[in-house]
Amino acid sequence: MFKLRKVQVARISAAVLSLVLIFTAGCSRDPNVRKQKYLESGKRYEASGKYKEAALQFLNALKVDKNFGDAHYEMAKTYLKMNSPMLAYSELMKTVQVSPANLQARIDLGNLLLDGRATDRAEEQANAVLAIDPNDADAYALLAGVAQRRGNNADALKQIQRALQLEPNRASFHTAAALLLTADPANEASVEQELGKAASLDAKDATPHLVMAALMEKKGDLQGAEQQYTAAVGIAPGNVQGRAALAGLYFREGSKDKAEQILHQAVVDLPESEEASTLLRDYYVKAQQMDRAEAAFADLTSKYPKSFAIKITYARVLFDRKNYAKAASVASELTKNNAGNPQVQILNALLLVNTGKTDDAIALLKKAVKDNPNDVQTQLLLAQMAENKGDLATSEASLHAAAKLNPGNLEAASGLAQIAVLRNDAGMLSEVADKTIQQHPNYAAAYLWRGTAEASRKEYDKAEADFQAVLKANPDNAPAYLELGQILIAQGHVPEGEAMLQKALDKDPNSDRALGMLVSYDLKQKQPAKALARVEAQIAKQPGNGSFYSVLAAVQLQTKDFKGALESSQKAMQLNPGSIDAIDIYTRAEIALKDIDPAIATWQGWVSSHPNDAHAWQMQGSLQEAKGDVSTAMAEYKKTLQIDPNNAVASNNLAYLMVENGQNVDVALTLAQTARRAMPDSPSTADTLAWVYYYKGNYYAARDLLEGALRSTPDNASMHLHLGMTYSKMHDNANAQLHLKKAAALAPNSKTSSDANEELAKLG
């Protein structure tokens, strides 16, 4: 019996064990259990400060369930702790989509939007929270921030007071109230009371002490300010801003040694803090002591050889000192273990540029943005380098990426505005301006952009209002005077416009645009001597301004002083080798002197260093065409259009050469239409499109275009030839003979003349 029972018990135990194993296996396959385990594991890593490990666990949870709201939210919080706000923003957006009742996620998202100056969207999140919980204090605090950002201090104070009514013991609310109260000096006692309350509620919060210190320094109580800054550093030694504020106080007092000591100690205490190292470097820049910076960071690097923050800052100091060889050596060390770090990639790209390897630098940055698509600075540097190379497509794509990552980034907005101006795209310029004004209502340049777009649409009243708004804020803003001058002249108010342009030049003696417009006005008034005197007087004031020599060369071209134009443009190129305007004028002078080969060589040199500059390829095409090398010219125009499909000059010229040389007329028609859309008032595009219509047999359309073009350029022999031949096809011999004879008379001893005479002979 005993043995039997033993066997029976063993069987039962085995059965139970099987059930346990089956149950356990079932649990491990249950996606809800698995994602929860990943979530809890990630939270433990997050709590211990291991953020990369935490993010990996949250990612694992999301692989199990992509709509797992808790994992998205924890991932967002982790990204915030890793100082990756854009990644956090993405996760918070997903959180509120899949878990709309997560109120804290909405508050966090709203605060991020507020930091990015997206006030309307931040307000939407606050209102969404209040719709669910009308007594959510954080929502009112968020609304206070929105109101403050909009400049409505009274409403901001009202909202933060509502938050305090709901939660009177929140230290951050008292600090926010204090900051709002500082707007009125009469609230001094209330400010101190609020800050004292905040400090008493949270002894570990350094912010009230920093605010109090700033107020004391403003009143001249430097000793009290020093005590408060010191207290802030003691409370939060890991908060670099407290140390920076104390160092700033010492610097302003003239105690530079103390300031340096504070910031140097911050790096020693926090060797992994890039902020600490950057602040010390910035101190040396401000103090103009870069020799001390190099020595200090060389010493710190030797003491903390594993600190990425110190070493990357040391490399930057070396770069600033133009010690490129040593900077490259340090960069090489950094690259061994941090090849994919965007800061290292940027450093290596800058070093490549300074050794003349711009193409390699751009290639490296293109790889960098793929490796780190959320790094704003890498996108901006790529955009800048691409624009310098004439690659506007790459530049624009990178600027859009930077603007998407950081919607309030003014560098990205400025870059996009510049591209809009280069492309003469008023719609794009207006869009960039409106977005920037919404996010930065006091940013003057955005009003200039919008006014420029309005002026191009002949909305002169709106444009003037924008330019006047800029001048109201800053009466010395030269670009605003310049833009006002342009729209006044455009409306026929020439003396007033000229006065505004002169004022722009007075405010900015280096403004080549203001000088160029004044000179253009002189030439239109048939006063070339006045134009020359004006330019020469400005050159005497600013002899190092290469752009002024370009203006001088343009005036000399206009007055047919071709040798003078050649010399002036060469001087412009010498002073400013990167000026495409100088090369343009030099080219025109060479063509006028019938010496095209040097101009071609100049543009070939430019293209070798700017291979994606569409204008350069187009200029080469024009030069080859002028030289009579049609096949090379067509190849250069095609290269232009590969880079910039909307280049009107290349489209126009290639279309003309195609029909002249018996190539595809339908392709030529498309090109001619593209050019005409881009330059609807150009007689040249009208002539080209008409000539394509001629070859298509559409003689009436050709006639209308040519008649219109000749009204603005009545002495163009080629257009008279084309119109005469068009009338001949329409069997209107009288008009055909009229225009063919005109063509022959205007261009004697030319191919145009011989073609006209040949056609006249056919008419009898």
WOQUIBEL-V873919 format. One record per backbone hydrogen bond with DSSP energy under -0.5 kcal/mol. CO is the residue of the C=O (numbers start at 0). NH is the residue of the N-H. If there is no record, write none. Layout:
BEGIN
co:nh
CO:NH
CO:NH
END
This chain:
BEGIN
co:nh
0:4
1:5
2:6
3:7
4:8
5:9
6:10
7:11
8:12
9:13
10:14
11:15
12:16
13:17
14:18
15:19
16:20
17:21
18:22
19:23
20:24
21:25
22:26
23:27
24:28
25:29
26:29
28:30
29:33
30:34
31:35
32:36
33:37
34:38
35:39
36:40
37:41
38:42
39:43
40:44
41:45
42:46
43:47
44:49
45:48
48:50
49:53
50:54
51:55
52:56
53:57
54:58
55:59
56:60
57:61
58:62
59:63
60:64
64:67
66:68
67:71
68:72
69:73
70:74
71:75
72:76
73:77
74:78
75:79
76:80
77:81
78:83
79:82
83:87
84:88
85:89
86:90
87:91
88:92
89:93
90:94
91:95
92:96
93:97
94:98
98:101
100:102
101:105
102:106
103:107
104:108
105:109
106:110
107:111
108:112
109:113
110:114
111:115
112:117
113:116
116:118
117:121
118:122
119:123
120:124
121:125
122:126
123:127
124:128
125:129
126:130
127:131
128:131
128:132
132:135
134:136
135:139
136:140
137:141
138:142
139:143
140:144
141:145
142:146
143:147
144:148
145:149
146:151
147:150
150:152
151:155
152:156
153:157
154:158
155:159
156:160
157:161
158:162
159:163
160:164
161:165
162:166
166:169
168:170
169:172
169:173
170:174
171:175
172:176
173:177
174:178
175:179
176:180
177:181
179:182
180:183
182:184
183:186
184:187
186:190
187:191
188:192
189:193
190:194
191:195
192:196
193:197
194:198
195:199
196:200
197:201
201:204
203:205
205:209
206:210
207:211
208:212
209:213
210:214
211:215
212:216
213:217
214:218
215:219
215:220
216:219
219:221
220:224
221:225
222:226
223:227
224:228
225:229
226:230
227:231
228:232
229:233
230:234
231:235
235:238
237:239
238:241
238:242
239:243
240:244
241:245
242:246
243:247
244:248
245:249
246:250
247:251
248:252
249:253
249:254
250:253
253:255
254:258
255:259
256:260
257:261
258:262
259:263
260:264
261:265
262:266
263:267
264:268
265:269
267:270
269:272
270:309
271:273
272:276
273:277
274:278
275:279
276:280
277:281
278:282
279:283
280:284
281:285
282:286
283:288
284:287
288:292
289:293
290:294
291:295
292:296
293:297
294:298
295:299
296:300
297:301
298:302
299:303
303:306
305:307
306:310
307:311
308:312
309:313
310:314
311:315
312:316
313:317
314:318
315:319
316:320
317:322
318:321
321:323
322:326
323:327
324:328
325:329
326:330
327:331
328:332
329:333
330:334
331:335
332:336
333:336
333:337
334:338
337:340
340:344
341:345
342:346
343:347
344:348
345:349
346:350
347:351
348:352
349:353
350:354
351:354
351:356
352:355
355:357
356:360
357:361
358:362
359:363
360:364
361:365
362:366
363:367
364:368
365:369
366:370
367:371
369:372
371:374
373:375
374:378
375:379
376:380
377:381
378:382
379:383
380:384
381:385
382:386
383:387
384:388
385:390
386:389
388:611
389:391
389:613
390:394
391:395
392:396
393:397
394:398
395:399
396:400
397:401
398:402
399:403
400:404
401:405
405:408
407:409
408:412
409:413
410:414
411:415
412:416
413:417
414:418
415:419
416:420
417:421
418:422
419:424
420:423
423:425
424:428
425:429
426:430
427:431
428:432
429:433
430:434
431:435
432:436
433:437
434:438
435:439
439:442
441:443
442:445
442:446
443:446
443:447
444:448
445:449
446:450
447:451
448:452
449:453
450:454
451:455
452:456
453:458
454:457
457:459
458:462
459:463
460:464
461:465
462:466
463:467
464:468
465:469
466:470
467:471
468:472
469:473
473:476
475:477
476:480
477:481
478:482
479:483
480:484
481:485
482:486
483:487
484:488
485:489
486:490
487:492
488:491
491:493
492:496
493:497
494:498
495:499
496:500
497:501
498:502
499:503
500:504
501:505
502:506
503:507
507:510
509:511
510:514
511:515
512:516
513:517
514:518
515:519
516:520
517:521
518:522
519:523
520:524
521:526
522:525
526:530
527:531
528:532
529:533
530:534
531:535
532:536
533:537
534:538
535:539
536:540
537:541
541:544
543:545
544:547
544:548
545:549
546:550
547:551
548:552
549:553
550:554
551:555
552:556
553:557
554:558
555:560
556:559
559:561
560:564
561:565
562:566
563:567
564:568
565:569
566:570
567:571
568:572
569:573
570:574
571:575
575:578
577:579
578:582
579:583
580:584
581:585
582:586
583:587
584:588
585:589
586:590
587:591
588:592
589:594
590:593
594:598
595:599
596:600
597:601
598:602
599:603
600:604
601:605
602:606
603:607
604:608
605:608
605:609
609:612
611:613
612:616
613:617
614:618
615:619
616:620
617:621
618:622
619:623
620:624
621:625
622:626
623:627
623:628
624:627
627:629
628:632
629:633
630:634
631:635
632:636
633:637
634:638
635:639
636:640
637:641
638:642
639:643
643:646
645:647
646:650
647:651
648:652
649:653
650:654
651:655
652:656
653:657
654:658
655:659
656:660
657:662
658:661
663:667
664:668
665:669
666:670
667:671
668:672
669:673
670:674
671:675
672:676
673:677
674:678
676:679
678:681
681:685
682:686
683:687
684:688
685:689
686:690
687:691
688:692
689:693
690:694
691:695
692:696
692:697
693:696
696:698
697:701
698:702
699:703
700:704
701:705
702:706
703:707
704:708
705:709
706:710
707:710
707:711
708:711
708:712
712:715
714:716
715:719
716:720
717:721
718:722
719:723
720:724
721:725
722:726
723:727
724:728
725:729
726:731
727:730
730:732
731:735
732:736
733:737
734:738
735:739
736:740
737:741
738:742
739:743
740:744
741:745
742:746
744:747
746:749
746:752
749:753
750:754
751:755
752:756
753:757
754:758
755:759
756:760
757:761
758:762
759:763
END
